[in-house]
Amino acid sequence: MNVPLRVLIVDDEASERTGLAGIVEAWGMKADMACDGAEALEKLASFSADVIITDLHMPGIDGYTLLQRLQEIGDTPPAIVLTAFGSIEAAVKAVKDLGAYWFLEKPVQADVMQVLLRRAAAQSRLHSTNRNLQRQMQYQGSLGELIGQSAKMQEVFALLQQAGPTNAGVLISGESGTGKELVARTIHALNPNRQGPFFAINCAALPDTLIESELFGHEIGAFTGASERRSGCFEVAQNGTLLLDEIGEMPMLTQAKLLRVLEDSKVRRLGGKAEFKVDVRVVAATNKVPEEAVRTGRLRKDLYYRLNVFHIHLPALRERTEDIPLIAGTLLVDLNRKHGCRVSDISEPVLEAFRRHSWPGNVRELRNVLERALIVAAAGSLKLKHLSPPFQVQPANGAAAAEFPIGTTVSEAERLLIFRVIAYTGNNKRRAALLLGISLRTLQNKLKEYRARENAR
């Protein structure tokens, strides 16, 4: 189904704009109207225009200034400038300097306007197609579902290509939301047994009393409530890949049993007498530093060495901000399909806001932010106005959002920054903690410390 062309008509003369809107809609297009440049900017917040028709001379924000504003924020749908006799020079300047598509003298000839509208819209859609093609060409910076052209991600890809085709142990580390399960799925896809099943289990989500049953299965009567035989993860993942996520949260006794299975490739169900052979590629993941988990007794050293033949560490998103445009573009395609939206691209101011953000939730957080913004925008270019408030704060001329006089100590600067962010969020401490890149508990402890210091004075 063809989507009707969307036209925004800007003219201070009511009869001119309503008459033109009627003609445009008679051609099967969708029209909206604004009486001046200021109203046009407001309309564009909710009306994603393919083409703008604007009068050049209007009180307040005129057509020339409107095009300047659009150019400044990087949002320039093709514009057809209307001008009275004697103002041709100004109209030509708008075409030359501000990228207007063309100009027409009043009174407008309808057949000429129709041709120009369709050509301007075709140009707009061609640019959109080219942007999408460029984005697709950039997908060479990908491996499986993993995206990245940064040096750190290229190192990850190289390790994956080495480890994937083997059956060697792989330990994946990285913060929550960096894509550890995607790495495990890529390993599975690169393995000769990729036709087999991929199964993931989160060791942190299971109580100690159930984790062995989930891993190894159980026989009838193995424990209270075991009324039927159940296959464990190793059986389910037979001839495939098993991801043990958050391996450092697995009880130590279960870790010892897991090590035995990895060494012998044999499993015995709980309550069973016989062992049976399993052929499963085991990949483990953790959001902790593996060496620290071993040192603190959360991860058995022998199991660590068994799993850590290949160690693949996923960098945090804030450590590879150059990958953000590519990741966001890839997510945009998927989210458009999921929600039936028609968002064509992400504006540079949005990408710049993304580069400045600390992303404590990494790629998972980026996806959530994009999903909300895409639903708000629905179509056209994704702009700052579509993002949640924290991303709409733009430091002036690229300067830091918070400035402190020379002589301010680090601890005092930290205190001032915390109170500024809390004030900005309307005293929403959870949101303030997210913006500051610290946990809510850390923020609460800081506030207690400041209150105690104040009371001691």
Buried (B, 14 or more C-beta within 10 A) or exposed (E): EEEEBBBBBBBBEEEBBBBBBEBBEEBEBBBBBBBBBBBBBEBBEEBBBBBBBBBBEBEEBBBBBBBBBBBEBBBBBBBBBBBEEEBEEBBBBBBEEBEBBBBBBBEBEEEEBBEBBBBBBEBBBEBBEEBBEEBEEBEEBBBBBBBBBBEBBEBBBEBBEEBBEBBEBBBBBBBEBBBBBBBBBBBBBBBEBBEBBBBBBBBEEBEEEEBBBBBBBBBEEBEEEBEEBBEBBBBBBBEBBBBBBBBBBBBEEBBEBBBEBBEEEEBBBBBBEEBEEBEBBBBBBBBBEBBEBBEEEBBBEEBBEBBBEBBBBBBBBBBBBEBBBBBBBBBBBEBBEEEEBBBBBBBEBBBEBBEBBBBBBBBBBBBEBBBBBBBBBBBBBBBBBBBEEBBBEEEEEEEEEEEEEEEEEEEEBBBEBBBEBBEBBEEEBEBBBBBBEBEEEEBEEBBEEBEEEEEEE
